[in-house]
Amino acid sequence: MAGRFKPLDVERQTKPGKYAEGGGLYLIVTGPTSKSWSYRYWKDGKERWHGLGSLKDVSLKDARLARDAARLRVKGDRSTAGVDIVQERRKAREEAKAVEAKVVLPTFEECAEAYIRTNWSTWSEKHRDQWPSSLKRYVYPTIGMLTIQEIRPSHIHDLLKPIWVEKRETANRVRGRIETIIAKNVDIDDLDFRNPAELTRQLR
């Protein structure tokens, strides 16, 4: 089924494979009722396959129009440079996931405040005074708005370094509080996780 398709050809083809329509447009058949369109192109020496949708949703005519639009974006014109549309789509997905993760996952400050509320009734007056004040003064400005997954040892190293020499005991307690809060907000079955606060003990 080489060359330009006819609608009936597309409907009748059930053998799994990739069938060229021309101009980079391919019909991808993976089963009798599973067919989709893809635009094949090369960018910077790399082969790319840009999905154009399922045959159930995209007709042969619409697939050709989508192919033409995709080809124009890849090649560009006198006023617009060509783009790698597959890479562009991948980057958009990654950025969307990152935004979604930030929306769903609590920040370190939110985790810390939740931990303080949970333990408040069991703490002494000294703990009630020191925990919130030390975190607000030394920790939140640097990692308060980061999620637990975004915190790196270098973040904790940077926030502790200015006070480690003159306020050694305070710095050590702050580091321990950070370590505790992080530990309370990670999967205990994740064997690959290393607490970034634990990794900064070498400051001692």
ZIJODA-V776310 format. One record per residue. RES is the residue in one small letter. D_CENTER is the distance of its C-alpha to the mean C-alpha in whole Angstrom. Layout:
res: (RES RES)
d_center: (D_CENTER D_CENTER)
This chain:
res: (m a g r f k p l d v e r q t k p g k y a e g g g l y l i v t g p t s k s w s y r y w k d g k e r w h g l g s l k d v s l k d a r l a r d a a r l r v k g d r s t a g v d i v q e r r k a r e e a k a v e a k v v l p t f e e c a e a y i r t n w s t w s e k h r d q w p s s l k r y v y p t i g m l t i q e i r p s h i h d l l k p i w v e k r e t a n r v r g r i e t i i a k n v d i d d l d f r n p a e l t r q l r)
d_center: (40 40 40 40 39 41 40 42 41 37 38 40 38 37 37 33 32 31 34 34 35 35 34 30 30 30 31 28 30 29 32 35 33 29 29 27 27 25 26 26 26 26 24 25 27 24 24 22 22 21 21 23 24 26 30 30 28 29 33 34 35 32 30 32 31 28 28 31 28 25 28 29 25 25 28 29 32 34 32 29 27 25 22 20 19 17 15 14 13 10 9 10 8 4 6 7 4 4 8 8 7 10 12 12 12 16 16 18 21 21 21 24 26 25 27 30 31 31 33 35 38 38 38 41 42 41 37 37 38 36 32 31 33 32 28 29 31 29 25 24 24 22 19 20 17 15 13 14 11 11 15 17 20 21 20 23 25 25 26 29 30 32 34 34 38 40 38 37 38 36 33 33 33 30 28 29 28 24 24 26 23 20 22 23 19 18 18 22 22 19 21 19 18 20 21 20 23 25 24 26 30 31 32 35)
